[in-house]
């Protein structure tokens, strides 16, 4: 299990069998001195990577138990008062989604994992924005899995009391 604490630059891994914890410090990209809070965490379908939604106008992709970002996902607006949420496309695992304060959901296409390296993190911009569905802060997003590929997809809910199944 992995958790993040507000105002901490560490991710904490908990061994649920022994209750041992391990903190892994991570660094921001760009302004390393700026505090960066992880607000939401999503594991990739294969379990090798984590998607971290932050309050610093970016989301990060890291290896599980890794300390440095492999990819920095820009193009979103989130600050210390936001509640960004993130999720992986469970069908293919090569797309990720993150909410933004501008009431949109950003979509990034990730390259093949072999091209992502911690020494030179990729800087990616969204390939698409899902807009116009919500009129208040997006509360959560999730990936709806299905054996029927046509029925799988993104679902979001908002403080405007709406739930949207995105096509």
PASEBA-1860 file (N, C-alpha, C; in nm, 3 decimals):
! residues 167
1> XXXXXXXX> 0.085/-0.115/0.000/0.000/0.000/0.000/0.091/0.123/0.000 ~ 0.049/0.226/-0.075/0.127/0.349/-0.079/0.037/0.466/-0.043 ~ 0.090/0.556/0.039/0.014/0.675/0.080/0.105/0.797/0.074 ~ 0.043/0.912/0.066/0.116/1.039/0.069/0.055/1.125/0.179 ~ 0.140/1.203/0.243/0.094/1.294/0.349/0.111/1.438/0.301 ~ 0.015/1.521/0.331/0.021/1.661/0.288/0.148/1.727/0.342 ~ 0.206/1.813/0.260/0.329/1.886/0.293/0.449/1.796/0.316 ~ 0.445/1.677/0.259/0.559/1.586/0.269/0.609/1.557/0.128
9> XXXXXXXX> 0.738/1.546/0.112/0.797/1.509/-0.017/0.828/1.360/-0.021 ~ 0.758/1.283/0.060/0.780/1.139/0.061/0.651/1.066/0.029 ~ 0.667/0.952/-0.033/0.561/0.854/-0.044/0.592/0.748/0.059 ~ 0.491/0.701/0.126/0.510/0.602/0.231/0.450/0.470/0.186 ~ 0.535/0.366/0.187/0.491/0.232/0.150/0.469/0.152/0.278 ~ 0.355/0.088/0.286/0.318/0.009/0.402/0.307/-0.136/0.360 ~ 0.382/-0.222/0.427/0.370/-0.366/0.407/0.252/-0.411/0.492 ~ 0.142/-0.447/0.429/0.021/-0.479/0.504/0.031/-0.609/0.584
17> XXXXXXXX> 0.130/-0.692/0.555/0.149/-0.814/0.632/0.224/-0.787/0.761 ~ 0.331/-0.706/0.752/0.415/-0.681/0.870/0.391/-0.543/0.932 ~ 0.322/-0.456/0.861/0.298/-0.316/0.901/0.427/-0.234/0.906 ~ 0.532/-0.283/0.841/0.654/-0.204/0.826/0.628/-0.093/0.725 ~ 0.689/0.024/0.750/0.674/0.135/0.656/0.810/0.175/0.603 ~ 0.808/0.227/0.482/0.929/0.277/0.420/0.893/0.408/0.350 ~ 0.967/0.513/0.379/0.946/0.641/0.312/1.042/0.655/0.196 ~ 0.991/0.700/0.083/1.073/0.724/-0.035/1.058/0.870/-0.072
25> XXXXXXXX> 1.166/0.945/-0.063/1.163/1.086/-0.100/1.160/1.099/-0.251 ~ 1.082/1.194/-0.301/1.079/1.218/-0.445/1.100/1.367/-0.468 ~ 1.136/1.399/-0.589/1.164/1.539/-0.620/1.073/1.590/-0.729 ~ 1.045/1.718/-0.721/0.966/1.784/-0.825/1.056/1.813/-0.943 ~ 0.997/1.845/-1.053/1.074/1.881/-1.172/1.046/2.028/-1.203 ~ 1.149/2.102/-1.227/1.133/2.244/-1.255/1.182/2.327/-1.139 ~ 1.096/2.347/-1.040/1.131/2.426/-0.922/1.145/2.332/-0.803 ~ 1.264/2.276/-0.785/1.288/2.175/-0.681/1.269/2.229/-0.540
33> XXXXXXXX> 1.275/2.363/-0.523/1.258/2.420/-0.390/1.112/2.445/-0.355 ~ 1.023/2.437/-0.453/0.881/2.461/-0.428/0.818/2.339/-0.363 ~ 0.744/2.360/-0.255/0.675/2.245/-0.194/0.579/2.182/-0.295 ~ 0.573/2.054/-0.292/0.489/1.979/-0.384/0.414/1.875/-0.303 ~ 0.284/1.877/-0.310/0.203/1.779/-0.235/0.137/1.683/-0.332 ~ 0.150/1.557/-0.304/0.077/1.456/-0.380/-0.064/1.450/-0.322 ~ -0.162/1.472/-0.409/-0.301/1.478/-0.365/-0.379/1.350/-0.397 ~ -0.330/1.273/-0.494/-0.396/1.148/-0.530/-0.292/1.056/-0.595
41> XXXXXXXX> -0.311/0.926/-0.580/-0.217/0.826/-0.631/-0.297/0.719/-0.704 ~ -0.250/0.681/-0.823/-0.311/0.570/-0.896/-0.201/0.476/-0.944 ~ -0.222/0.348/-0.927/-0.126/0.248/-0.972/-0.158/0.209/-1.116 ~ -0.054/0.186/-1.195/-0.074/0.143/-1.334/-0.135/0.004/-1.336 ~ -0.201/-0.034/-1.445/-0.259/-0.168/-1.452/-0.157/-0.280/-1.430 ~ -0.031/-0.259/-1.472/0.072/-0.361/-1.453/0.135/-0.355/-1.314 ~ 0.111/-0.245/-1.239/0.164/-0.231/-1.104/0.306/-0.177/-1.097 ~ 0.371/-0.153/-1.211/0.511/-0.105/-1.211/0.524/0.045/-1.191
49> XXXXXXXX> 0.416/0.120/-1.216/0.424/0.266/-1.214/0.316/0.327/-1.128 ~ 0.344/0.448/-1.081/0.245/0.526/-1.006/0.219/0.657/-1.081 ~ 0.094/0.699/-1.080/0.054/0.829/-1.132/0.022/0.914/-1.010 ~ 0.087/1.030/-0.999/0.073/1.116/-0.882/0.011/1.249/-0.925 ~ -0.108/1.279/-0.876/-0.169/1.410/-0.900/-0.120/1.504/-0.792 ~ -0.068/1.620/-0.831/-0.009/1.713/-0.735/-0.083/1.847/-0.735 ~ -0.045/1.929/-0.639/-0.101/2.063/-0.629/-0.011/2.166/-0.698 ~ 0.075/2.121/-0.790/0.175/2.208/-0.852/0.159/2.216/-1.004
57> XXXXXXXX> 0.035/2.215/-1.052/0.007/2.228/-1.195/0.073/2.118/-1.279 ~ 0.094/2.003/-1.218/0.151/1.890/-1.291/0.115/1.760/-1.222 ~ 0.117/1.655/-1.300/0.107/1.519/-1.247/0.239/1.452/-1.281 ~ 0.275/1.349/-1.207/0.402/1.280/-1.225/0.379/1.132/-1.245 ~ 0.464/1.071/-1.327/0.467/0.925/-1.340/0.601/0.879/-1.285 ~ 0.597/0.789/-1.188/0.718/0.735/-1.126/0.710/0.583/-1.126 ~ 0.827/0.520/-1.116/0.825/0.376/-1.094/0.777/0.352/-0.951 ~ 0.707/0.242/-0.930/0.667/0.206/-0.794/0.794/0.190/-0.712
65> XXXXXXXX> 0.797/0.254/-0.598/0.912/0.260/-0.507/1.028/0.342/-0.563 ~ 1.004/0.413/-0.673/1.107/0.500/-0.731/1.101/0.638/-0.670 ~ 1.210/0.711/-0.680/1.219/0.842/-0.618/1.214/0.957/-0.717 ~ 1.232/0.930/-0.843/1.237/1.038/-0.942/1.131/1.018/-1.048 ~ 1.072/1.127/-1.093/0.970/1.116/-1.198/1.030/1.065/-1.330 ~ 0.955/0.981/-1.398/0.990/0.937/-1.533/0.926/1.029/-1.635 ~ 0.811/1.086/-1.599/0.739/1.178/-1.688/0.671/1.285/-1.603 ~ 0.672/1.406/-1.654/0.604/1.518/-1.592/0.491/1.558/-1.686
73> XXXXXXXX> 0.369/1.552/-1.636/0.251/1.579/-1.717/0.202/1.720/-1.685 ~ 0.222/1.812/-1.778/0.185/1.951/-1.757/0.050/1.982/-1.821 ~ 0.018/2.112/-1.821/-0.103/2.157/-1.887/-0.228/2.150/-1.803 ~ -0.213/2.139/-1.671/-0.329/2.140/-1.582/-0.314/2.253/-1.481 ~ -0.425/2.293/-1.422/-0.426/2.399/-1.322/-0.469/2.340/-1.188 ~ -0.374/2.324/-1.098/-0.404/2.276/-0.964/-0.311/2.344/-0.865 ~ -0.369/2.394/-0.755/-0.288/2.460/-0.653/-0.317/2.397/-0.517 ~ -0.271/2.459/-0.412/-0.284/2.405/-0.277/-0.427/2.393/-0.227
81> XXXXXXXX> -0.522/2.456/-0.296/-0.662/2.447/-0.256/-0.741/2.352/-0.345 ~ -0.674/2.288/-0.438/-0.742/2.199/-0.531/-0.746/2.057/-0.477 ~ -0.825/1.974/-0.541/-0.834/1.833/-0.505/-0.823/1.748/-0.632 ~ -0.707/1.751/-0.699/-0.696/1.676/-0.824/-0.707/1.526/-0.801 ~ -0.764/1.461/-0.901/-0.778/1.316/-0.898/-0.720/1.260/-1.027 ~ -0.668/1.137/-1.020/-0.604/1.078/-1.137/-0.641/0.931/-1.149 ~ -0.627/0.880/-1.272/-0.657/0.739/-1.297/-0.586/0.696/-1.426 ~ -0.553/0.567/-1.432/-0.496/0.507/-1.553/-0.609/0.448/-1.635
89> XXXXXXXX> -0.592/0.446/-1.765/-0.679/0.373/-1.856/-0.646/0.224/-1.835 ~ -0.735/0.153/-1.771/-0.708/0.013/-1.737/-0.712/-0.078/-1.860 ~ -0.772/-0.031/-1.968/-0.783/-0.115/-2.087/-0.648/-0.131/-2.155 ~ -0.576/-0.019/-2.176/-0.448/-0.027/-2.244/-0.331/0.013/-2.157 ~ -0.357/0.097/-2.059/-0.253/0.141/-1.967/-0.162/0.248/-2.022 ~ -0.187/0.294/-2.145/-0.098/0.395/-2.204/-0.158/0.535/-2.200 ~ -0.277/0.549/-2.147/-0.337/0.681/-2.128/-0.363/0.702/-1.980 ~ -0.342/0.826/-1.937/-0.371/0.864/-1.800/-0.457/0.989/-1.800
97> XXXXXXXX> -0.532/1.007/-1.692/-0.627/1.117/-1.681/-0.606/1.186/-1.548 ~ -0.622/1.318/-1.547/-0.612/1.395/-1.422/-0.707/1.513/-1.430 ~ -0.773/1.541/-1.318/-0.865/1.655/-1.314/-0.788/1.785/-1.297 ~ -0.852/1.893/-1.338/-0.793/2.026/-1.330/-0.895/2.122/-1.268 ~ -0.846/2.226/-1.203/-0.935/2.324/-1.141/-1.025/2.395/-1.240 ~ -0.990/2.392/-1.369/-1.073/2.458/-1.469/-1.193/2.372/-1.511 ~ -1.225/2.270/-1.431/-1.340/2.180/-1.449/-1.324/2.088/-1.569 ~ -1.200/2.065/-1.611/-1.175/1.973/-1.722/-1.098/1.851/-1.671
105> XXXXXXXX> -1.087/1.753/-1.757/-1.006/1.635/-1.732/-0.903/1.628/-1.845 ~ -0.776/1.630/-1.809/-0.669/1.623/-1.908/-0.636/1.477/-1.936 ~ -0.602/1.450/-2.062/-0.569/1.315/-2.107/-0.429/1.319/-2.167 ~ -0.341/1.231/-2.121/-0.206/1.220/-2.177/-0.187/1.080/-2.233 ~ -0.117/1.073/-2.344/-0.074/0.946/-2.402/0.069/0.923/-2.357 ~ 0.094/0.814/-2.287/0.230/0.785/-2.240/0.305/0.706/-2.346 ~ 0.435/0.732/-2.358/0.516/0.653/-2.451/0.541/0.514/-2.394 ~ 0.607/0.432/-2.471/0.641/0.298/-2.421/0.731/0.314/-2.298
113> XXXXXXXX> 0.715/0.231/-2.197/0.791/0.248/-2.072/0.942/0.253/-2.092 ~ 0.995/0.184/-2.192/1.140/0.181/-2.212/1.195/0.319/-2.246 ~ 1.110/0.411/-2.295/1.159/0.544/-2.332/1.153/0.642/-2.216 ~ 1.100/0.600/-2.102/1.093/0.687/-1.985/1.209/0.656/-1.892 ~ 1.289/0.760/-1.859/1.405/0.742/-1.772/1.406/0.853/-1.668 ~ 1.444/0.818/-1.547/1.449/0.914/-1.437/1.557/1.020/-1.460 ~ 1.663/0.987/-1.534/1.771/1.084/-1.556/1.723/1.200/-1.642 ~ 1.626/1.176/-1.728/1.574/1.280/-1.817/1.424/1.261/-1.831
121> XXXXXXXX> 1.347/1.307/-1.731/1.202/1.285/-1.736/1.140/1.352/-1.859 ~ 1.044/1.283/-1.917/0.972/1.338/-2.031/0.878/1.447/-1.984 ~ 0.868/1.554/-2.059/0.774/1.662/-2.030/0.663/1.652/-2.133 ~ 0.543/1.615/-2.086/0.432/1.589/-2.177/0.317/1.687/-2.153 ~ 0.247/1.721/-2.260/0.127/1.804/-2.254/0.008/1.715/-2.289 ~ -0.112/1.754/-2.245/-0.230/1.671/-2.275/-0.254/1.659/-2.426 ~ -0.301/1.542/-2.467/-0.340/1.523/-2.606/-0.487/1.558/-2.626 ~ -0.559/1.567/-2.515/-0.703/1.595/-2.523/-0.747/1.652/-2.389
129> XXXXXXXX> -0.856/1.726/-2.392/-0.922/1.777/-2.271/-1.069/1.744/-2.278 ~ -1.119/1.682/-2.172/-1.262/1.655/-2.163/-1.323/1.773/-2.089 ~ -1.408/1.848/-2.159/-1.467/1.971/-2.104/-1.618/1.971/-2.123 ~ -1.679/2.062/-2.049/-1.820/2.089/-2.071/-1.915/1.995/-1.999 ~ -1.862/1.906/-1.922/-1.950/1.812/-1.855/-1.993/1.855/-1.716 ~ -1.904/1.924/-1.645/-1.932/1.961/-1.506/-1.930/2.112/-1.489 ~ -2.010/2.158/-1.393/-2.017/2.302/-1.363/-1.963/2.333/-1.223 ~ -1.914/2.232/-1.155/-1.851/2.250/-1.023/-1.731/2.157/-1.017
137> XXXXXXXX> -1.651/2.171/-0.913/-1.529/2.094/-0.894/-1.555/1.944/-0.915 ~ -1.467/1.882/-0.993/-1.478/1.738/-1.016/-1.427/1.667/-0.891 ~ -1.511/1.587/-0.832/-1.481/1.522/-0.705/-1.396/1.398/-0.720 ~ -1.422/1.319/-0.827/-1.346/1.195/-0.845/-1.361/1.147/-0.988 ~ -1.265/1.065/-1.030/-1.272/0.997/-1.158/-1.231/0.852/-1.137 ~ -1.284/0.764/-1.220/-1.246/0.623/-1.212/-1.257/0.563/-1.351 ~ -1.192/0.451/-1.369/-1.198/0.378/-1.495/-1.294/0.262/-1.479 ~ -1.395/0.260/-1.565/-1.495/0.153/-1.563/-1.445/0.041/-1.653
145> XXXXXXXX> -1.410/-0.071/-1.594/-1.360/-0.186/-1.670/-1.476/-0.272/-1.714 ~ -1.456/-0.339/-1.824/-1.559/-0.428/-1.876/-1.495/-0.530/-1.968 ~ -1.555/-0.649/-1.974/-1.509/-0.748/-2.071/-1.538/-0.701/-2.213 ~ -1.643/-0.621/-2.227/-1.678/-0.562/-2.356/-1.603/-0.430/-2.369 ~ -1.505/-0.424/-2.458/-1.421/-0.305/-2.472/-1.503/-0.179/-2.498 ~ -1.618/-0.193/-2.565/-1.702/-0.076/-2.595/-1.767/-0.020/-2.469 ~ -1.777/-0.099/-2.363/-1.841/-0.053/-2.240/-1.742/0.003/-2.139 ~ -1.612/-0.015/-2.165/-1.510/0.038/-2.073/-1.495/0.188/-2.097
153> XXXXXXXX> -1.456/0.260/-1.993/-1.433/0.403/-2.012/-1.421/0.479/-1.882 ~ -1.406/0.610/-1.898/-1.387/0.701/-1.786/-1.521/0.746/-1.730 ~ -1.528/0.754/-1.597/-1.646/0.804/-1.526/-1.600/0.913/-1.432 ~ -1.675/1.023/-1.427/-1.641/1.132/-1.334/-1.767/1.174/-1.258 ~ -1.743/1.228/-1.138/-1.853/1.283/-1.060/-1.808/1.418/-1.006 ~ -1.906/1.503/-0.977/-1.874/1.641/-0.943/-1.962/1.689/-0.828 ~ -1.919/1.800/-0.768/-2.000/1.865/-0.665/-2.125/1.930/-0.722 ~ -2.143/1.927/-0.856/-2.268/1.976/-0.915/-2.374/1.865/-0.916
161> XXXXXXX> -2.346/1.753/-0.849/-2.435/1.638/-0.834/-2.453/1.559/-0.963 ~ -2.358/1.571/-1.055/-2.368/1.494/-1.180/-2.263/1.385/-1.184 ~ -2.297/1.278/-1.256/-2.205/1.170/-1.285/-2.204/1.157/-1.437 ~ -2.084/1.155/-1.496/-2.073/1.148/-1.641/-1.994/1.024/-1.680 ~ -2.048/0.950/-1.775/-1.980/0.837/-1.835/-1.928/0.890/-1.969 ~ -1.798/0.911/-1.978/-1.737/0.971/-2.096/-1.722/0.866/-2.205 ~ -1.752/0.905/-2.327/-1.740/0.815/-2.444/-1.599/0.822/-2.499
END
